[in-house]
Amino acid sequence: MARAVWVTSDFLKDNAYAKSLGNILIVETIDYSSPSLGRDLKESLRSSGFAVLRNQPIAPERVSELYLAWAEFFATDDKFSYLF
């Protein structure tokens, strides 16, 4: 079985070790204030299913709250109630 690694494009750009790994999924780091935000976000989601937003307006405390809510949800059997 192949191992997959995902890294942000910013990490990959300056990291020789990351470049040496096989099976890397590159997740674009997108600047929220960029004029090309829509196009860049769409392309990243289309190519990898993920995106990392830099300079986004969401307070760090809110992001922490969301991660906590996700962790609580995935710790329960409720996660099995949703088909995808």
QUIFEN-V571724 format. One record per run of one state. SS is the DSSP state (~ for helix, > for strand, _ for the rest). FROM is the first residue (numbers start at 1). LEN is the number of residues. If there is no record, write none. Layout:
ss	from	len
SS	FROM	LEN
SS	FROM	LEN
This chain:
ss	from	len
_	1	4
>	5	4
~	9	5
_	14	2
~	16	5
_	21	3
>	24	4
_	28	1
>	29	3
_	32	5
~	37	12
_	49	3
>	52	3
_	55	5
~	60	15
_	75	2
~	77	5
_	82	3
